Amino acid sequence: MKFCQQCGEALNDNVDFCTKCGQPVQGNGTAEQATNDSSATTNVYINQTAAQPLAQLKTDRSLLKFILLSLVTFGIYSIVWYSSVSTDINLIASRYDGKKTMHFCLMSFVVAPITFGIGAFVWGHNISARIGSELSRRGINYSFGASTYWLWNILGLLIGVGPFIYLYKLAKAMNLLCEDFNKVG
């Protein structure tokens, strides 16, 4: 039986990666051997592998594509688009901030109707704030956050184009986060 050197999880002999944390498994041995193995080459290899993302995220979100495909699909694409935003931010940020953003479908089809739409405002505020925090944590110089949501998406309704500006900024912020995640994990 093998043990993960990172988390100590007991693993089958035929696996090359830990099923719990995803780290590469080095050789056979007991838990004591796994924790005592601290060769420099193994540690360098594990640290380089730990930074690599398990999947490549989409970096091609755009306002024009959102509008055109939402019109063609009678709004279905917008549901898919927002769902991918909520899924991607959970993948990118959850291990750092310990939070989990509610999936967009659950929010829009269950929570928003029950709360008479208030849940949608709270969800938009929370996801915008979380994206802004992750941009700051990663050192990406782009201004986005909860204030962007309230100023452009809500108050921007008064000038008509505000929600479109918010969607553009949201798409750009998520593209920047996904690009950074694809590079460094």
N, C-alpha and C positions, 0 to 999 in steps of 0.2 A: 504494500500500500504506500502511496506517495502522500506527502503533505505539502501544502502551499507554503512557500518561504515568506510570503507577505502577510497572510491572514491566519495560517495554521490549519486551514480546512483540510479534512481527510479526503483524498481523491483516489479514484481507481488508477491502476497501474498504466492503463492505455491512454490517458489524457495528457495533452501537452500544455493545456492552459487551465487555470483554476476556474471552476464553475461558479464560484462565489464572487471573486474580485477580478478575474480576467488576467491575472499575472501568469507569465510562462512558468511552467513547472520544471525544475532542474533535477534530474536523476531520481533514484529511489532512495528511500531511507526513512528513518523514524522522525518524529517531530523534533527531537533533540538535535539530530543531524541537520534538519532543515533550518533550524534557528541558528545553529552554530556555523553554518556555511556562510562565510562572509568574504569570499575572495573578491578582489577588486573587479575582475572582468565580469563576474556574475552580477554584482551590484550595478555596474555601469549598464549592462544589458537590461536589467530589470527597470532601472530608472528611465532609460530611453524608451522602452516599450510602454511603460506606464503612462507616458505623456501622449502617446499616439491615440487618437480617437478610434473607437470601434466601428464607426460608420461615418461616411462623408455626408454632410448636410447640404441642402440646396442653398445656393447663393445667387439665384436668379429671380428673386421676387421683384416685381415692378408694378407700378401703379397702372400703366397702360394695359398690361396683361391681366391684372386684377379686374379692371373695368370691362374689358372686352369679353373675357371668359365668363365673368359673372352675368353679363347680358345674354350671351349665347346659351348658357346653361340655366337661365332663369334663377340665378342666385345660388345655385348649388356650389359653384366654384368658390364663392366667398366663404361658405361654411368650411370647405376643404382647406382653404387658405388660412383662415383663422385657427382651424384645428392644428394645422402644421406649425403655426407660430406657437401655440400653447405647448405642443409636444416638444418642439425644438428648445424652447427656453427651459423646460424641465430637464431635458438631457444636458444642456449646457451648464445650467446654474445650480441644480439641486445638490450636487455634492459639495458646493461651497457655501450656500446659504441655508441649506436644510429645509427649504420650502418646496411646495409642489403647487403649481398653478392648476386650477380646475380645467378640465378639458372643455373646449369651446362648445361642443355638442351638448354636454351635460348642462352647462350654464345656459345655453340658449333655449333648449327644449324642456328643461325641468325647472331650474332655479329662477330664471327670468320670469316665466309666467306665474310662478308661485309668489314671487316677491313684487309683482306688478312692474317689472322692469328695473327695479332698484338693483337687483343682483348684477345686471349687465353693466351698470355704472361702476359698481364696486369691482367687478372683474376687470374692466378696462383700466381703471385706476391702478389696480394691483399689478397687472401684467406690464403696464407701462413703467411703473416704478421699478419693478424687478428687472426689466430690460435695461433701464437707465443705470441701476446699481451694478449690473454685470458689465456694462460698457465701462464704467468707472473702475471696477475691480481689475479688468483686463488692460486698463490703460489706453483704451480706444478713445480718441479725442472726437467725440460726437455728442452733441447736446440732445438728449432725449430723456423723458421721464414722465412722471404723473402730471406735471404742469403742462407738458406737451399735449397730453390727453385732454385735460380740461380746457386749455386755451384754444387749441385747434379743433378738436373733435366735437366739443360741446358748445363753447362760446362761438366757435367758428361757423356754426350753423347760421348765425346772424348775417354773415357775409356770403353764405352759400358754398364757398369753395373750401372752407375750413376743414371739413372731414376728408377731403381729397389730399390736402396738405398733410394732415395727420397720417393718412394711409401711406403717403410717399415717405414720410419720415420713419414710420414703423417698418416699412419694407427695407429702407436703407439701414436702419439700426440692426435689424435681424440679419441682413446680408453681411454686415460687418462682423457681427458676433459669430455667424456660421463660418465665415472665412477664417477668423481667428481660431475657432474650435477645430476646423479641419487641419490647421497647421500645428497647433500645440496641444490640442485636447482640452 
